[in-house]
Amino acid sequence: MKPVLELLKSFYIQRIILYCVIAVFSFLVIVPLGDLKIRFTDGHCSRCLLYSTVMYAFNATSTQTYCRQIEFGEQEVCEYSIAVSSVFCLIYPSLFSVVYFFLYRRDNAETRDENKLDLAQGLFLLHILFEVAVVILMLVSACLITAGYRFICDSLHGDGHQLGSCMDAENFANWCGYDGSNFYVSLAISTAGGWCLFVSWLLQGLLGMWKLWRLNMLPVLPLPCCKQDE
């Protein structure tokens, strides 16, 4: 147990663990949203279900509810979330996990000062500032998915109020020619995944800022000194 705890104290290992967590969480956004784009495809044109308005009707004779019309949301919303999750949450973390593992192995072979980093300090500063910007991108993505998810559920509740819940729409007898049998679960997973990615990147950014502080690379405002009474 002690070697494991010592291993977890390494800055490089902490970064690698967070990168791996981010890479795993990225699939919670990429897979559900990508699957919905495939299921809601007209020929060669895929649709985005986020921010869509679904109008439905109730068949009294067969006691079935069916989709009457879908006004799809902007495709760019889904593409943005899938793109940032693919590039900054899967490819980027995979690449820098290898980089930090290489640096960790080199540090193990050499005796170094505790706070010394094997990257040029200027480049490391840019690296951390870039990741802080990624945190903002992930916050935007999580908010877009959450708001789009609520929008489609509000449209389902507002059209006649015949559905007990948004999830009941998965049981439509007809989804206007599409396959919406798992849309609710897919959007719920992608929403949770979006916020998990934001929290993970926030932790990664805070860890990087902490390292900058340890390296004395962050400006520190001097505290006002109290005047002693003579």
C-alpha positions as CSV (number, residue, x, y, z in Angstrom):
1,M,0.0,0.0,0.0
2,K,2.8,2.4,0.8
3,P,4.4,2.3,-2.7
4,V,1.0,3.0,-4.2
5,L,0.5,6.1,-1.9
6,E,4.0,7.3,-2.7
7,L,3.2,6.8,-6.4
8,L,0.0,8.9,-6.1
9,K,2.0,11.8,-4.6
10,S,3.8,12.3,-7.9
11,F,2.5,15.3,-9.9
12,Y,2.9,13.4,-13.2
13,I,0.9,10.4,-12.0
14,Q,-1.9,12.7,-10.7
15,R,-2.1,14.3,-14.1
16,I,-2.1,10.9,-15.9
17,I,-4.9,9.6,-13.7
18,L,-7.0,12.7,-14.4
19,Y,-6.3,12.4,-18.1
20,C,-7.4,8.8,-18.1
21,V,-10.6,9.7,-16.2
22,I,-11.3,12.4,-18.8
23,A,-10.8,10.0,-21.6
24,V,-13.2,7.5,-20.1
25,F,-15.9,10.2,-19.5
26,S,-15.6,11.4,-23.1
27,F,-17.3,8.3,-24.3
28,L,-20.4,9.3,-22.2
29,V,-20.8,12.2,-24.6
30,I,-19.4,11.0,-27.9
31,V,-21.2,7.6,-28.0
32,P,-24.8,8.7,-27.0
33,L,-24.8,11.9,-29.1
34,G,-23.2,10.0,-32.1
35,D,-25.7,7.2,-31.8
36,L,-28.6,9.7,-31.8
37,K,-27.2,11.4,-34.9
38,I,-27.2,8.0,-36.6
39,R,-30.7,7.1,-35.5
40,F,-32.1,10.4,-36.6
41,T,-30.7,10.5,-40.2
42,D,-32.5,11.5,-43.4
43,G,-30.6,9.8,-46.1
44,H,-27.1,11.2,-45.8
45,C,-28.1,14.1,-43.5
46,S,-27.9,13.5,-39.8
47,R,-30.1,15.5,-37.4
48,C,-29.5,16.9,-33.9
49,L,-32.1,16.0,-31.3
50,L,-30.9,18.7,-28.9
51,Y,-33.2,21.8,-28.9
52,S,-35.7,19.9,-31.0
53,T,-39.5,20.4,-30.7
54,V,-41.5,17.2,-30.9
55,M,-45.2,17.3,-31.6
56,Y,-47.2,14.2,-31.0
57,A,-50.8,12.9,-31.1
58,F,-52.8,10.3,-29.2
59,N,-54.7,7.6,-31.0
60,A,-57.8,6.9,-28.9
61,T,-58.8,3.7,-30.8
62,S,-55.4,2.0,-30.3
63,T,-54.5,3.9,-27.1
64,Q,-51.1,4.6,-28.7
65,T,-49.1,7.8,-28.8
66,Y,-47.2,8.6,-32.0
67,C,-44.9,11.4,-33.3
68,R,-46.6,13.9,-35.6
69,Q,-43.8,16.2,-36.4
70,I,-40.2,17.0,-35.3
71,E,-38.6,20.4,-35.7
72,F,-34.9,19.6,-35.2
73,G,-32.4,21.8,-33.5
74,E,-29.3,23.2,-35.0
75,Q,-26.9,20.4,-36.1
76,E,-23.9,22.5,-35.0
77,V,-24.9,22.1,-31.3
78,C,-24.3,18.3,-31.4
79,E,-21.3,18.7,-33.6
80,Y,-19.7,21.1,-31.1
81,S,-20.2,18.8,-28.2
82,I,-18.9,15.8,-30.1
83,A,-16.0,17.7,-31.5
84,V,-14.7,19.2,-28.2
85,S,-15.2,15.8,-26.4
86,S,-13.3,14.0,-29.2
87,V,-10.4,16.4,-29.5
88,F,-9.9,17.7,-25.9
89,C,-11.3,14.8,-23.9
90,L,-10.0,11.8,-25.9
91,I,-7.2,12.6,-28.3
92,Y,-5.5,15.4,-26.2
93,P,-5.5,13.5,-22.9
94,S,-4.3,10.3,-24.5
95,L,-1.4,12.2,-26.0
96,F,-0.4,14.0,-22.8
97,S,-0.7,10.9,-20.7
98,V,2.1,9.5,-22.8
99,V,4.1,12.7,-22.4
100,Y,3.7,12.8,-18.6
101,F,4.5,9.1,-18.3
102,F,7.7,9.7,-20.2
103,L,8.6,12.6,-17.9
104,Y,7.8,10.5,-14.8
105,R,10.1,7.7,-16.0
106,R,12.9,10.2,-16.6
107,D,12.4,11.8,-13.2
108,N,12.6,8.4,-11.6
109,A,16.0,7.8,-13.2
110,E,17.4,11.1,-12.0
111,T,17.6,13.0,-8.7
112,R,15.7,16.3,-9.0
113,D,14.4,19.0,-6.8
114,E,10.8,18.4,-5.6
115,N,9.4,21.4,-7.4
116,K,11.4,21.2,-10.6
117,L,9.4,20.4,-13.7
118,D,11.0,18.7,-16.7
119,L,9.3,21.1,-19.1
120,A,10.5,24.6,-20.0
121,Q,8.6,26.8,-17.5
122,G,7.3,29.1,-20.2
123,L,5.9,26.2,-22.2
124,F,4.4,24.7,-19.1
125,L,2.7,28.0,-18.3
126,L,1.1,28.1,-21.8
127,H,0.2,24.4,-21.4
128,I,-1.8,25.1,-18.2
129,L,-3.4,28.3,-19.5
130,F,-4.5,26.3,-22.6
131,E,-6.1,23.7,-20.3
132,V,-7.9,26.5,-18.3
133,A,-9.4,27.6,-21.6
134,V,-10.5,24.0,-22.2
135,V,-12.4,24.1,-18.9
136,I,-14.4,27.0,-20.3
137,L,-15.1,25.0,-23.5
138,M,-16.3,22.0,-21.5
139,L,-18.6,24.3,-19.4
140,V,-20.2,25.6,-22.6
141,S,-20.6,22.1,-23.9
142,A,-22.2,20.8,-20.7
143,C,-24.6,23.8,-20.6
144,L,-25.6,23.3,-24.3
145,I,-26.4,19.6,-23.8
146,T,-28.3,20.3,-20.5
147,A,-30.3,23.1,-22.0
148,G,-31.0,21.2,-25.2
149,Y,-32.1,18.1,-23.2
150,R,-34.5,20.3,-21.1
151,F,-35.8,21.9,-24.3
152,I,-37.0,18.7,-26.0
153,C,-38.5,17.4,-22.7
154,D,-40.4,20.7,-22.2
155,S,-41.8,20.4,-25.8
156,L,-43.0,16.9,-25.0
157,H,-44.7,18.1,-21.8
158,G,-46.2,21.1,-23.4
159,D,-48.0,19.5,-26.3
160,G,-51.3,18.3,-24.8
161,H,-49.8,17.1,-21.5
162,Q,-50.6,13.5,-22.3
163,L,-47.2,12.1,-21.4
164,G,-46.5,11.3,-17.7
165,S,-42.8,12.0,-18.2
166,C,-40.3,12.8,-20.9
167,M,-39.1,9.2,-20.8
168,D,-42.5,7.9,-21.9
169,A,-41.9,9.4,-25.3
170,E,-39.5,6.5,-26.0
171,N,-42.6,4.3,-26.2
172,F,-44.1,6.2,-29.2
173,A,-45.6,3.8,-31.7
174,N,-44.0,5.8,-34.4
175,W,-41.2,8.3,-34.2
176,C,-41.9,10.0,-37.6
177,G,-39.8,7.3,-39.3
178,Y,-36.9,7.6,-36.9
179,D,-35.7,5.4,-34.1
180,G,-36.3,7.3,-30.9
181,S,-36.6,4.2,-28.6
182,N,-33.6,5.3,-26.5
183,F,-33.4,9.0,-27.0
184,Y,-34.2,9.9,-23.3
185,V,-31.5,7.5,-21.9
186,S,-29.0,8.7,-24.5
187,L,-29.6,12.4,-23.7
188,A,-29.5,11.7,-19.9
189,I,-26.1,9.9,-20.3
190,S,-24.6,12.6,-22.4
191,T,-25.8,15.3,-20.0
192,A,-24.2,13.5,-17.1
193,G,-21.1,12.9,-19.2
194,G,-20.8,16.6,-20.1
195,W,-20.8,17.7,-16.5
196,C,-18.4,14.9,-15.5
197,L,-16.0,16.2,-18.1
198,F,-16.3,19.7,-16.9
199,V,-15.6,18.7,-13.3
200,S,-12.6,16.5,-14.4
201,W,-11.1,19.3,-16.5
202,L,-11.7,21.8,-13.6
203,L,-9.7,19.5,-11.3
204,Q,-7.0,19.2,-13.9
205,G,-6.8,23.0,-14.3
206,L,-6.7,23.5,-10.6
207,L,-3.9,21.0,-10.3
208,G,-2.0,22.8,-13.0
209,M,-2.5,26.2,-11.3
210,W,-1.3,24.7,-8.0
211,K,1.9,23.5,-9.7
212,L,2.4,27.0,-11.1
213,W,2.0,28.4,-7.6
214,R,4.6,25.9,-6.3
215,L,7.0,27.0,-9.0
216,N,6.4,30.7,-8.1
217,M,5.0,31.4,-11.6
218,L,1.8,33.0,-10.5
219,P,1.6,36.7,-9.5
220,V,0.9,37.1,-5.8
221,L,-0.6,40.3,-4.4
222,P,1.2,41.5,-1.3
223,L,-0.9,41.5,1.8
224,P,-1.3,44.8,3.5
225,C,0.9,45.0,6.6
226,C,-0.7,46.1,9.8
227,K,0.9,49.2,11.3
228,Q,2.0,48.6,14.8
229,D,1.2,51.3,17.4
230,E,4.2,53.1,18.5
